[in-house]
Amino acid sequence: METGQEIPALTDTAAEFLSLIGLKELEHCLFAETLAVVGTGDPPRDKAEGQWWMAAQWAPYRREGEPVRNCILVQARFRGWQDGVPRSSTLKAFVTPQLETLEQEEQECLELRPHPTEKSTHMVSHQHGMTVTKTLQEGEAEPQCQSFSYRQAELRGLLLEGASLLLLRVLARRHTVPPGLIFPAIDTEGHLCTSSYSALGIQRQAVGSAETEVFVMERAMHTSTGVSTVRQSSFLPNGHLVQMTQVGSPTLMLLQDESILSKSGGFEPQLPFPKEPLNWEEDIQLCSWFLDRKEELQLSHAAYLQQHPEVQALLSDFLQALLLQQPHDPISFAAEFFTHQRPMDTPFASSGSASPLPSSPPDHRPANGE
């Protein structure tokens, strides 16, 4: 089938892209940040209705029977309201420097009274692939569990939620998104899908009472049912989030701490056309300028040496002394030689005077051993 041919090509390209992310790039993306959750309607945006927090840091990953691995721990927390009902969610993921997810757990709680609803999705990788376990708890009823697995061949280049948050920081610091950037992913129901990333360009957005340039990206989750979830995120040049929203959601997350702006730097202007190498030999005017300048310098150098014949005598004496003594350290020899040189108006080579060469110790041997 055609889809069977497309998936390997997609996963190979995705895996190759992730493998090229440098360790230094990731180091710059390890920090914590907090955004305020506000409504998208008419009320002022500075009226916070909740909070979103994310942090990434190095941490040991331990699994029974396996050696400890040094990975990146990505954590995120959300607390806000959904249709007037308190809602919270958490994310915890252990990610390798190649953004491969070793283990991830997502929890969501909708505090409906008197029967709150809790959902959790736990994913853990192993040598055969990945196991996904979904749990649903409604009030005091027995929890409903569902578990299924995916083969390793289906997961090459897989990018889960924690790794995606880290990738967005990397792309924000690069200020660019390669065209057609698509990864295999797993949706909220635990099914395989794809996620695509695209750049919406540089825009100006408000941060508190200030305004700044941000790099805007869009991430879309494409499920097998044809329904897509689209999230747009705005970043400062240093990778810090300014705004994040899901298309169609009544809330968005905003940065309100203006002090972050002083550390953000600026976006480098993008040239409207690529740089091309300059071949001056094929440019008639540049070649003419070069030849004229070359002839001018040659005449100037010749005139100077003609006016100062002692230069030639000085260099001749130095080379003669250097070749005769053949010191192991020619730089120190030259420094001592020119420190004890005769005045310029009485070059010793032409006057027959004793040469003030640096004397070698009795046991000195030239570099060639003669």
ZAFISE-656340 format. One record per residue: x, y, z of N, C-alpha, C in turn; chain. Coordinates in steps of 0.02 Angstrom, whole numbers, plus 50000, padded with zeros to 5 digits. Example, Ala and Ser with C-alpha at 12.3 -4.5 7.8 and 13.67 -1.06 7.14 Angstrom:
BEGIN
  n.c1  n.c2  n.c3 ca.c1 ca.c2 ca.c3  c.c1  c.c2  c.c3 chaine
 50660 49716 50390 50615 49775 50390 50660 49835 50390      A
 50642 49888 50354 50684 49947 50357 50645 50002 50394      A
This chain:
BEGIN
  n.c1  n.c2  n.c3 ca.c1 ca.c2 ca.c3  c.c1  c.c2  c.c3 chaine
 50042 49940 50000 50000 50000 50000 50043 50062 50000      A
 50013 50117 49978 50052 50179 49973 50073 50204 50040      A
 50028 50199 50091 50044 50223 50158 50102 50185 50187      A
 50108 50121 50172 50163 50081 50198 50229 50104 50171      A
 50229 50137 50113 50291 50162 50084 50308 50231 50113      A
 50257 50268 50131 50268 50336 50155 50295 50337 50226      A
 50271 50291 50269 50290 50292 50340 50365 50282 50350      A
 50398 50232 50319 50470 50225 50328 50509 50287 50307      A
 50489 50317 50251 50524 50378 50228 50515 50434 50279      A
 50455 50440 50306 50441 50492 50356 50483 50481 50418      A
 50483 50419 50445 50519 50406 50507 50594 50413 50498      A
 50621 50393 50440 50692 50399 50429 50713 50473 50427      A
 50674 50515 50393 50689 50586 50390 50684 50618 50458      A
 50632 50600 50496 50623 50628 50563 50681 50609 50609      A
 50700 50545 50607 50755 50522 50650 50820 50556 50632      A
 50832 50566 50568 50894 50599 50546 50896 50671 50571      A
 50839 50706 50567 50836 50775 50590 50852 50779 50665      A
 50822 50735 50704 50833 50736 50777 50906 50720 50794      A
 50937 50676 50756 51006 50656 50770 51056 50713 50759      A
 51036 50764 50720 51081 50819 50704 51076 50877 50753      A
 51032 50871 50803 51027 50924 50854 51087 50919 50900      A
 51123 50975 50907 51185 50975 50947 51172 50979 51021      A
 51220 50952 51059 51215 50953 51132 51216 51024 51159      A
 51256 51068 51127 51259 51138 51150 51191 51173 51139      A
 51157 51155 51084 51091 51183 51073 51044 51165 51129      A
 51046 51103 51151 51002 51081 51204 51019 51114 51271      A
 51084 51124 51283 51105 51156 51345 51072 51224 51354      A
 51066 51262 51299 51035 51328 51302 50959 51324 51312      A
 50931 51265 51305 50858 51257 51311 50837 51229 51378      A
 50884 51221 51424 50868 51193 51489 50857 51249 51540      A
 50794 51267 51549 50776 51320 51597 50702 51311 51614      A
 50680 51349 51664 50610 51347 51685 50576 51413 51665      A
 50512 51410 51652 50474 51471 51634 50402 51463 51656      A
 50369 51520 51666 50301 51521 51690 50260 51570 51648      A
 50201 51548 51626 50154 51591 51589 50089 51595 51628      A
 50054 51650 51619 49988 51659 51650 49935 51634 51602      A
 49884 51602 51628 49827 51578 51588 49773 51631 51591      A
 49754 51658 51532 49704 51711 51529 49651 51693 51477      A
 49595 51727 51480 49542 51716 51432 49555 51754 51367      A
 49527 51730 51313 49537 51762 51247 49482 51811 51231      A
 49434 51822 51276 49378 51867 51262 49395 51940 51274      A
 49343 51979 51289 49350 52052 51297 49384 52073 51361      A
 49380 52036 51417 49412 52060 51479 49486 52071 51469      A
 49518 52115 51511 49590 52128 51505 49630 52064 51510      A
 49683 52060 51469 49724 52000 51468 49767 51992 51529      A
 49776 52045 51568 49819 52039 51626 49783 52007 51686      A
 49719 51988 51676 49682 51955 51730 49693 51880 51724      A
 49739 51854 51764 49758 51784 51759 49704 51739 51788      A
 49690 51684 51752 49641 51635 51774 49675 51569 51793      A
 49741 51567 51787 49777 51506 51802 49850 51515 51785      A
 49886 51459 51783 49959 51462 51771 49982 51401 51733      A
 50031 51413 51689 50064 51358 51653 50139 51364 51667      A
 50170 51308 51683 50241 51307 51702 50275 51250 51666      A
 50337 51261 51644 50376 51209 51612 50449 51216 51633      A
 50483 51159 51640 50555 51159 51658 50588 51101 51624      A
 50651 51111 51605 50691 51057 51576 50760 51059 51608      A
 50785 51001 51628 50850 50998 51662 50879 50928 51655      A
 50945 50923 51664 50976 50856 51665 50956 50819 51728      A
 50945 50754 51720 50924 50714 51778 50941 50641 51764      A
 50956 50601 51816 50969 50529 51806 50904 50492 51793      A
 50907 50444 51748 50849 50402 51734 50865 50331 51755      A
 50826 50306 51802 50839 50239 51830 50783 50192 51810      A
 50804 50133 51789 50757 50079 51774 50786 50015 51801      A
 50745 49975 51833 50769 49914 51865 50804 49868 51816      A
 50864 49847 51836 50902 49801 51795 50942 49833 51739      A
 50942 49900 51736 50978 49935 51684 51024 49988 51716      A
 51080 50007 51683 51122 50059 51710 51087 50127 51709      A
 51107 50170 51755 51077 50237 51759 51098 50278 51697      A
 51052 50313 51668 51065 50354 51608 51055 50427 51625      A
 51098 50470 51598 51091 50542 51607 51047 50569 51552      A
 50988 50592 51570 50938 50614 51521 50914 50685 51538      A
 50869 50709 51496 50837 50774 51508 50768 50761 51536      A
 50755 50789 51594 50690 50783 51626 50648 50844 51606      A
 50593 50832 51571 50548 50886 51550 50484 50881 51592      A
 50466 50935 51625 50406 50937 51666 50364 50997 51648      A
 50298 50988 51651 50252 51043 51637 50191 51035 51681      A
 50163 51092 51703 50102 51092 51744 50055 51146 51718      A
 49991 51130 51719 49940 51178 51699 49884 51178 51752      A
 49859 51237 51767 49801 51242 51810 49759 51301 51787      A
 49696 51286 51772 49651 51338 51747 49579 51315 51753      A
 49537 51339 51706 49466 51324 51709 49443 51300 51640      A
 49396 51254 51639 49365 51231 51577 49289 51231 51587      A
 49256 51276 51552 49183 51284 51558 49163 51294 51631      A
 49202 51335 51667 49185 51350 51736 49205 51297 51786      A
 49239 51244 51762 49260 51189 51807 49336 51190 51813      A
 49362 51186 51875 49435 51185 51883 49466 51125 51846      A
 49521 51139 51811 49555 51087 51772 49630 51092 51783      A
 49663 51036 51791 49736 51035 51800 49765 50978 51760      A
 49829 50985 51743 49863 50932 51706 49937 50935 51722      A
 49970 50879 51718 50042 50875 51729 50074 50832 51675      A
 50138 50845 51663 50177 50807 51615 50246 50794 51644      A
 50269 50733 51638 50337 50716 51660 50366 50668 51609      A
 50424 50688 51579 50454 50647 51526 50529 50645 51535      A
 50557 50585 51523 50630 50576 51521 50650 50569 51448      A
 50692 50615 51424 50709 50619 51353 50784 50616 51344      A
 50807 50579 51294 50879 50576 51279 50900 50638 51241      A
 50966 50651 51235 50989 50708 51195 50967 50706 51122      A
 50947 50647 51098 50921 50641 51029 50845 50649 51028      A
 50817 50672 51085 50744 50683 51094 50704 50619 51087      A
 50735 50563 51103 50699 50500 51107 50669 50494 51177      A
 50606 50479 51181 50572 50474 51246 50581 50405 51276      A
 50610 50402 51336 50618 50339 51371 50556 50323 51412      A
 50527 50374 51441 50466 50364 51481 50430 50430 51487      A
 50364 50428 51484 50325 50490 51490 50258 50474 51524      A
 50237 50519 51568 50172 50511 51602 50135 50578 51600      A
 50073 50575 51577 50029 50634 51575 49968 50620 51618      A
 49950 50669 51658 49890 50662 51701 49846 50724 51691      A
 49781 50713 51691 49733 50768 51684 49676 50757 51732      A
 49656 50811 51766 49603 50807 51815 49551 50861 51803      A
 49489 50841 51796 49433 50888 51789 49392 50882 51853      A
 49393 50935 51894 49365 50931 51961 49289 50942 51961      A
 49253 50897 51928 49180 50898 51928 49154 50874 51995      A
 49106 50908 52021 49077 50887 52085 49008 50856 52072      A
 48994 50801 52103 49034 50766 52156 49077 50710 52128      A
 49086 50707 52061 49124 50651 52031 49181 50678 51988      A
 49237 50694 52018 49294 50717 51978 49319 50663 51931      A
 49347 50685 51875 49372 50638 51824 49447 50645 51818      A
 49482 50589 51821 49555 50589 51814 49575 50542 51757      A
 49617 50568 51713 49644 50528 51658 49720 50527 51662      A
 49749 50471 51646 49822 50467 51645 49844 50424 51586      A
 49900 50443 51556 49929 50405 51501 50003 50395 51516      A
 50022 50332 51521 50091 50316 51538 50122 50279 51478      A
 50180 50303 51455 50215 50272 51398 50286 50256 51420      A
 50308 50196 51405 50376 50176 51422 50405 50137 51364      A
 50467 50155 51346 50500 50121 51290 50537 50059 51315      A
 50546 50011 51271 50585 49951 51287 50616 49925 51223      A
 50654 49871 51227 50692 49848 51169 50648 49827 51110      A
 50585 49811 51124 50540 49789 51071 50497 49846 51044      A
 50496 49903 51078 50455 49959 51055 50432 50002 51113      A
 50367 50013 51119 50340 50055 51172 50272 50029 51194      A
 50260 50031 51260 50196 50011 51288 50159 50073 51314      A
 50096 50079 51295 50054 50135 51316 49999 50109 51362      A
 49992 50140 51420 49940 50121 51467 49897 50181 51483      A
 49831 50175 51470 49784 50229 51483 49739 50209 51541      A
 49729 50257 51587 49687 50245 51645 49635 50301 51652      A
 49573 50283 51664 49518 50331 51674 49484 50316 51740      A
 49480 50367 51783 49447 50360 51849 49393 50413 51853      A
 49331 50392 51862 49274 50437 51869 49244 50429 51938      A
 49253 50480 51979 49227 50477 52047 49256 50419 52086      A
 49213 50381 52120 49236 50324 52160 49228 50258 52123      A
 49214 50262 52058 49206 50200 52019 49274 50167 52009      A
 49272 50103 51990 49333 50067 51976 49369 50098 51916      A
 49435 50106 51921 49471 50135 51864 49469 50089 51803      A
 49464 50119 51745 49464 50082 51682 49533 50087 51651      A
 49564 50030 51637 49632 50030 51610 49632 49998 51540      A
 49675 50024 51499 49684 49998 51431 49758 50002 51414      A
 49786 49947 51390 49857 49945 51375 49869 49914 51307      A
 49915 49943 51270 49932 49917 51204 50004 49937 51188      A
 50033 49904 51139 50104 49915 51123 50113 49930 51049      A
 50171 49962 51035 50192 49976 50966 50261 49946 50954      A
 50271 49920 50894 50335 49891 50876 50388 49946 50866      A
 50452 49928 50875 50506 49975 50868 50508 50006 50798      A
 50492 49966 50747 50494 49991 50678 50444 50047 50667      A
 50390 50049 50706 50338 50101 50698 50357 50166 50732      A
 50409 50164 50775 50423 50221 50819 50486 50259 50801      A
 50518 50242 50746 50580 50277 50726 50564 50351 50712      A
 50598 50396 50748 50585 50467 50740 50525 50492 50779      A
 50498 50449 50823 50439 50468 50863 50454 50528 50907      A
 50408 50576 50910 50416 50636 50951 50354 50644 50994      A
 50363 50632 51059 50307 50638 51106 50305 50709 51135      A
 50256 50721 51179 50241 50789 51201 50301 50823 51236      A
 50334 50788 51282 50390 50818 51318 50446 50836 51271      A
 50463 50790 51225 50516 50804 51177 50495 50860 51129      A
 50431 50865 51113 50407 50917 51069 50417 50987 51100      A
 50403 50993 51165 50413 51057 51198 50486 51078 51195      A
 50531 51029 51200 50602 51044 51197 50622 51062 51125      A
 50595 51027 51076 50610 51042 51006 50588 51112 50987      A
 50532 51134 51012 50508 51202 50997 50558 51254 51021      A
 50588 51242 51079 50639 51289 51103 50700 51290 51056      A
 50720 51231 51033 50777 51227 50987 50762 51265 50923      A
 50703 51254 50894 50684 51288 50832 50678 51363 50843      A
 50654 51384 50901 50647 51455 50915 50715 51489 50917      A
 50765 51456 50947 50832 51485 50950 50864 51486 50881      A
 50845 51440 50837 50871 51440 50769 50836 51493 50726      A
 50777 51514 50748 50737 51564 50712 50715 51538 50643      A
 50708 51473 50636 50687 51445 50573 50659 51375 50583      A
 50615 51354 50538 50587 51287 50538 50595 51259 50468      A
 50628 51202 50460 50635 51173 50393 50566 51158 50363      A
 50557 51169 50298 50492 51154 50267 50477 51079 50270      A
 50413 51064 50280 50392 50994 50281 50418 50954 50340      A
 50425 50987 50398 50450 50953 50458 50393 50914 50491      A
 50394 50848 50485 50341 50805 50510 50372 50747 50549      A
 50340 50729 50606 50363 50674 50648 50306 50627 50663      A
 50320 50563 50673 50270 50518 50702 50257 50540 50774      A
 50196 50531 50797 50177 50552 50864 50123 50505 50890      A
 50102 50516 50952 50048 50478 50983 49998 50528 51011      A
 49935 50523 50992 49885 50572 51012 49860 50559 51083      A
 49812 50600 51104 49787 50595 51173 49751 50530 51187      A
 49729 50496 51135 49697 50431 51143 49747 50373 51142      A
 49811 50389 51131 49862 50338 51130 49873 50306 51062      A
 49844 50336 51009 49851 50309 50942 49906 50343 50904      A
 49938 50306 50859 49990 50335 50817 49960 50386 50770      A
 49996 50442 50761 49975 50495 50716 50037 50532 50693      A
 50029 50589 50663 50087 50630 50642 50079 50700 50670      A
 50136 50733 50681 50136 50804 50702 50180 50843 50655      A
 50155 50899 50631 50192 50941 50584 50208 51008 50616      A
 50265 51036 50595 50289 51100 50622 50301 51148 50564      A
 50279 51210 50574 50289 51260 50522 50300 51329 50554      A
 50335 51373 50519 50349 51440 50543 50297 51489 50516      A
 50272 51532 50560 50225 51584 50539 50259 51652 50535      A
 50325 51654 50547 50363 51715 50538 50372 51755 50602      A
 50403 51813 50595 50417 51857 50652 50361 51908 50657      A
 50334 51916 50717 50279 51963 50730 50296 52004 50791      A
 50255 52054 50804 50262 52094 50865 50204 52079 50911      A
 50221 52064 50975 50170 52048 51024 50185 52084 51089      A
 50132 52092 51129 50139 52127 51193 50163 52080 51247      A
 50207 52106 51291 50229 52072 51351 50220 52121 51408      A
 50166 52112 51447 50151 52162 51498 50134 52228 51465      A
 50170 52281 51484 50160 52347 51454 50207 52360 51396      A
 50252 52312 51382 50301 52320 51328 50278 52282 51266      A
 50316 52292 51212 50303 52257 51149 50369 52233 51121      A
 50370 52173 51092 50433 52145 51068 50421 52101 51007      A
 50475 52086 50971 50471 52041 50914 50474 51968 50938      A
 50433 51926 50909 50430 51856 50927 50430 51814 50863      A
 50455 51753 50870 50455 51704 50815 50397 51657 50827      A
 50350 51653 50781 50289 51615 50790 50293 51549 50751      A
 50275 51495 50785 50273 51428 50754 50205 51396 50765      A
 50189 51350 50721 50127 51313 50727 50141 51238 50727      A
 50111 51203 50774 50116 51130 50778 50047 51101 50771      A
 50039 51054 50724 49974 51023 50712 49980 50948 50721      A
 49933 50920 50759 49929 50847 50769 49875 50821 50722      A
 49893 50776 50677 49847 50749 50627 49830 50677 50646      A
 49769 50666 50668 49748 50599 50690 49721 50559 50631      A
 49713 50494 50643 49688 50449 50590 49615 50463 50573      A
 49578 50496 50618 49508 50512 50606 49500 50575 50564      A
 49556 50609 50549 49552 50669 50509 49545 50733 50549      A
 49540 50728 50615 49535 50786 50658 49604 50810 50677      A
 49618 50875 50669 49684 50903 50684 49679 50950 50744      A
 49728 50946 50788 49734 50993 50844 49793 51039 50829      A
 49779 51104 50826 49829 51153 50806 49846 51198 50865      A
 49911 51204 50878 49935 51247 50933 49986 51296 50904      A
 49978 51359 50921 50025 51411 50898 50064 51438 50958      A
 50130 51445 50949 50174 51467 51003 50219 51523 50978      A
 50228 51574 51021 50271 51631 51005 50331 51631 51052      A
 50391 51640 51023 50453 51635 51062 50496 51697 51055      A
 50534 51711 51109 50587 51761 51106 50649 51729 51075      A
 50698 51769 51054 50758 51741 51023 50796 51691 51067      A
 50789 51697 51134 50825 51651 51178 50787 51587 51193      A
 50729 51577 51160 50691 51515 51169 50636 51519 51221      A
 50628 51576 51254 50575 51582 51305 50508 51595 51270      A
 50456 51564 51297 50389 51573 51270 50361 51641 51288      A
 50324 51670 51241 50288 51732 51253 50213 51719 51254      A
 50191 51675 51209 50120 51659 51205 50110 51590 51176      A
 50060 51554 51200 50044 51488 51174 49968 51479 51178      A
 49939 51457 51124 49867 51447 51122 49850 51390 51076      A
 49795 51356 51092 49768 51304 51048 49710 51335 51009      A
 49713 51328 50944 49662 51358 50901 49593 51333 50921      A
 49548 51381 50936 49481 51363 50957 49471 51361 51032      A
 49525 51367 51070 49520 51365 51143 49501 51434 51170      A
 49461 51437 51223 49442 51502 51252 49497 51533 51295      A
 49552 51499 51306 49606 51525 51347 49672 51523 51308      A
 49719 51563 51332 49787 51561 51305 49835 51575 51362      A
 49899 51557 51350 49952 51567 51399 49995 51626 51378      A
 50007 51672 51424 50044 51733 51409 50102 51744 51457      A
 50157 51770 51430 50213 51792 51472 50197 51862 51498      A
 50202 51872 51564 50188 51937 51593 50250 51967 51627      A
 50304 51929 51632 50365 51953 51665 50408 51991 51614      A
 50406 52058 51615 50443 52098 51566 50518 52094 51575      A
 50542 52072 51634 50614 52067 51645 50647 52017 51599      A
 50609 51969 51573 50636 51919 51527 50660 51953 51463      A
 50628 52008 51444 50645 52042 51381 50716 52067 51379      A
 50742 52089 51437 50810 52117 51439 50863 52064 51426      A
 50845 52000 51431 50893 51945 51420 50880 51908 51355      A
 50832 51932 51316 50811 51894 51258 50854 51904 51196      A
 50890 51960 51191 50928 51974 51130 50883 51996 51075      A
 50902 51986 51012 50862 52007 50956 50866 51958 50899      A
 50819 51962 50854 50819 51919 50795 50866 51947 50743      A
 50906 51904 50713 50950 51925 50659 50908 51934 50596      A
 50917 51990 50561 50878 52001 50501 50892 51948 50448      A
 50839 51923 50417 50846 51873 50365 50856 51908 50298      A
 50909 51890 50262 50922 51920 50197 50870 51898 50147      A
 50845 51944 50103 50795 51926 50054 50823 51881 49999      A
 50890 51877 49994 50920 51834 49944 50983 51803 49974      A
 51003 51744 49953 51061 51711 49982 51126 51744 49960      A
 51177 51738 50002 51243 51764 49984 51274 51720 49930      A
 51309 51752 49884 51343 51716 49830 51417 51730 49834      A
 51460 51681 49821 51532 51693 49823 51553 51744 49770      A
 51602 51787 49788 51626 51839 49743 51689 51815 49709      A
 51688 51810 49643 51746 51792 49603 51772 51855 49569      A
 51821 51888 49602 51844 51953 49577 51881 51947 49510      A
 51908 51888 49495 51946 51880 49433 51900 51884 49372      A
 51835 51870 49382 51789 51874 49326 51755 51942 49322      A
 51767 51984 49371 51739 52052 49370 51792 52099 49342      A
 51777 52129 49284 51827 52170 49249 51850 52229 49292      A
 51803 52263 49324 51820 52322 49363 51861 52304 49425      A
 51840 52250 49462 51878 52229 49521 51947 52205 49502      A
 51952 52168 49447 52017 52143 49424 52064 52201 49406      A
 52036 52253 49375 52076 52312 49357 52102 52348 49420      A
 52057 52354 49470 52078 52386 49533 52133 52346 49567      A
 52127 52280 49566 52176 52237 49597 52245 52245 49564      A
 52247 52244 49497 52310 52249 49461 52342 52317 49471      A
 52302 52370 49473 52329 52437 49484 52359 52442 49554      A
 52323 52415 49604 52348 52418 49672 52411 52376 49680      A
 52413 52318 49648 52472 52275 49651 52533 52310 49623      A
 52526 52344 49566 52583 52379 49536 52604 52438 49580      A
 52555 52472 49610 52571 52528 49655 52612 52505 49715      A
 52593 52447 49745 52630 52422 49802 52700 52399 49783      A
 52707 52367 49726 52773 52344 49703 52820 52402 49693      A
 52797 52457 49663 52839 52516 49652 52857 52548 49719      A
 52810 52549 49765 52823 52580 49831 52875 52540 49869      A
 52870 52473 49867 52917 52431 49903 52987 52437 49873      A
 52991 52438 49807 53056 52443 49774 53090 52510 49789      A
 53050 52564 49791 53078 52630 49806 53105 52633 49877      A
 53068 52602 49924 53091 52603 49994 53157 52565 50002      A
 53163 52506 49972 53225 52468 49977 53283 52504 49943      A
 53269 52541 49890 53322 52579 49857 53347 52636 49901      A
 53301 52666 49938 53319 52722 49983 53355 52696 50046      A
 53345 52633 50064 53375 52605 50125 53411 52540 50109      A
 53471 52543 50080 53509 52483 50063 53530 52443 50125      A
 53530 52474 50184 53550 52438 50245 53500 52382 50263      A
 53439 52387 50237 53389 52334 50251 53412 52268 50221      A
 53435 52272 50159 53457 52212 50125 53518 52182 50160      A
 53565 52226 50182 53625 52201 50217 53606 52170 50285      A
 53558 52201 50320 53536 52175 50385 53504 52106 50377      A
 53461 52097 50328 53429 52032 50318 53479 51979 50296      A
 53527 51999 50255 53578 51952 50232 53620 51927 50290      A
 53642 51973 50335 53681 51954 50393 53642 51907 50440      A
 53577 51923 50449 53536 51881 50493 53529 51810 50465      A
 53513 51805 50401 53506 51738 50371 53571 51699 50372      A
 53628 51736 50361 53693 51702 50363 53706 51674 50433      A
 53693 51716 50485 53704 51693 50553 53657 51636 50571      A
 53595 51640 50549 53546 51589 50565 53565 51521 50534      A
 53588 51523 50473 53606 51461 50439 53672 51432 50465      A
 53717 51475 50487 53780 51451 50515 53770 51417 50582      A
 53732 51449 50625 53723 51422 50693 53664 51373 50699      A
 53615 51379 50656 53558 51334 50655 53531 51321 50726      A
 53507 51372 50760 53482 51364 50829 53417 51324 50829      A
 53405 51290 50886 53342 51253 50894 53283 51300 50900      A
 53293 51360 50927 53239 51409 50935 53254 51470 50893      A
 53236 51471 50829 53253 51527 50785 53220 51592 50806      A
 53163 51588 50840 53128 51650 50859 53168 51686 50914      A
 53190 51649 50966 53231 51680 51018 53298 51705 50989      A
 53326 51667 50943 53389 51687 50911 53380 51753 50875      A
 53323 51760 50837 53310 51822 50801 53301 51880 50848      A
 53265 51869 50904 53254 51923 50952 53320 51948 50981      A
 53366 51901 50999 53431 51921 51026 53474 51954 50973      A
 53469 51929 50911 53509 51957 50856 53491 52030 50844      A
 53427 52045 50837 53407 52114 50821 53411 52159 50882      A
 53412 52130 50942 53421 52172 51002 53491 52202 51003      A
 53542 52164 50980 53612 52186 50982 53638 52211 50914      A
 53591 52228 50869 53614 52250 50803 53648 52318 50805      A
 53689 52331 50755 53724 52395 50750 53676 52449 50728      A
 53692 52513 50738 53650 52567 50712 53642 52559 50637      A
 53584 52582 50612 53566 52572 50543 53614 52606 50494      A
 53648 52659 50516 53692 52695 50469 53759 52661 50461      A
 53773 52607 50501 53837 52572 50494 53825 52497 50492      A
 53795 52473 50438 53782 52401 50433 53847 52362 50434      A
 53851 52312 50479 53915 52277 50490 53934 52234 50430      A
 53887 52214 50388 53904 52173 50331 53946 52210 50280      A
 53933 52275 50271 53970 52314 50221 54030 52349 50251      A
 54032 52359 50317 54087 52396 50348 54145 52351 50368      A
 54133 52285 50370 54186 52239 50390 54194 52236 50464      A
 54149 52267 50504 54154 52266 50577 54136 52197 50602      A
 54156 52184 50664 54139 52120 50695 54064 52115 50704      A
 54036 52061 50686 53963 52052 50690 53942 52040 50762      A
 53893 52079 50786 53870 52069 50856 53819 52013 50859      A
 53838 51952 50837 53791 51896 50838 53784 51869 50909      A
 53728 51840 50924 53721 51808 50989 53768 51748 50992      A
 53811 51749 51043 53861 51696 51048 53830 51632 51074      A
 53852 51577 51046 53827 51512 51068 53872 51485 51123      A
 53844 51451 51171 53885 51421 51224 53932 51370 51194      A
 53989 51353 51228 54038 51306 51202 54008 51239 51183      A
 53956 51216 51220 53929 51150 51205 53870 51153 51157      A
 53858 51212 51126 53802 51219 51080 53812 51179 51018      A
 53761 51145 50997 53764 51108 50935 53707 51132 50891      A
 53719 51139 50825 53666 51161 50780 53611 51108 50777      A
 53554 51130 50750 53496 51085 50748 53509 51023 50707      A
 53553 51027 50657 53567 50968 50616 53619 50921 50647      A
 53648 50943 50705 53695 50901 50741 53766 50905 50717      A
 53780 50947 50666 53849 50952 50640 53891 50997 50685      A
